[in-house]
């Protein structure tokens, strides 16, 4: 019999069949995390992560238990990696909404409206953000958010307040003026980065990607510590 088969039997024996109750971890995948073959371990981790994503809350509970029960350090490390990936997805769904633009206030006449509107001119569209993914471009004018339009106000302040009040993954409808035509965009918001408004700190450049990675890791460590405290 292959080594993974016997490891699977040992796993089921150690946990007293608990894996068959509640939110089971597929024993054959869990066993393969300890395989002598690197590629088999990698494949098992990827498959187990995909399985856990179908029932993340209960899977996190069971993974946390097996992370402590596993005698094989390789299985522990890979359980922790899957847990980290699942908790990172929680992190991405929390926080404030983010669209990913640099903007300034402007005014413009809009087709079908005789009044001069307060609008938002897009100066920069940040790469790999909600705005960029939706196809919004620099020099576009945001002239409406859902059914809301603006007159005689700083539209950018109201717009940003609205966006930040929403959750990541929220879909928002924008009306954009481009080349004298009104275009409708549906934008799926991202999570506002921890340092979205801070590119420079005390005169020094800040690595925003590194800061975001650190924030995600800190979020995971807090989650892990909270789980340990509940034991």
Rosetta blueprint (number, residue, H / E / L):
1 X L
2 X L
3 X H
4 X H
5 X H
6 X H
7 X H
8 X H
9 X H
10 X H
11 X H
12 X H
13 X H
14 X H
15 X L
16 X L
17 X L
18 X H
19 X H
20 X H
21 X L
22 X L
23 X L
24 X L
25 X L
26 X L
27 X H
28 X H
29 X H
30 X H
31 X H
32 X H
33 X L
34 X L
35 X L
36 X L
37 X L
38 X H
39 X H
40 X H
41 X H
42 X H
43 X H
44 X H
45 X H
46 X H
47 X H
48 X H
49 X H
50 X H
51 X H
52 X H
53 X H
54 X H
55 X H
56 X H
57 X H
58 X H
59 X H
60 X H
61 X H
62 X H
63 X H
64 X H
65 X H
66 X H
67 X H
68 X H
69 X H
70 X L
71 X L
72 X L
73 X H
74 X H
75 X H
76 X H
77 X H
78 X H
79 X H
80 X H
81 X H
82 X H
83 X H
84 X H
85 X H
86 X H
87 X H
88 X H
89 X H
90 X H
91 X H
92 X H
93 X H
94 X L
95 X L
96 X L
97 X E
98 X E
99 X L
100 X L
101 X E
102 X E
103 X E
104 X E
105 X E
106 X E
107 X E
108 X E
109 X E
110 X E
111 X L
112 X L
113 X E
114 X E
115 X E
116 X E
117 X E
118 X E
119 X E
120 X E
121 X E
122 X E
123 X E
124 X E
125 X E
126 X L
127 X L
128 X L
129 X L
130 X H
131 X H
132 X H
133 X H
134 X H
135 X L
136 X L
137 X L
138 X L
139 X L
140 X L
141 X E
142 X E
143 X E
144 X E
145 X E
146 X L
147 X L
148 X E
149 X L
150 X E
151 X L
152 X L
153 X L
154 X L
155 X H
156 X H
157 X H
158 X H
159 X H
160 X H
161 X H
162 X H
163 X H
164 X H
165 X H
166 X L
167 X L
168 X L
169 X L
170 X L
171 X E
172 X E
173 X E
174 X E
175 X E
176 X E
177 X E
178 X E
179 X L
180 X L
181 X E
182 X E
183 X E
184 X E
185 X E
186 X E
187 X E
188 X E
189 X L
190 X E
191 X E
192 X L
193 X L
194 X L
195 X L
196 X L
197 X L
198 X L
199 X L
200 X E
201 X E
202 X L
203 X L
204 X E
205 X E
206 X L
207 X L
208 X H
209 X H
210 X H
211 X H
212 X H
213 X H
214 X H
215 X H
216 X H
217 X H
218 X H
219 X H
220 X H
221 X H
222 X H
223 X H
224 X H
225 X H
226 X H
227 X H
228 X H
229 X H
230 X H
231 X L
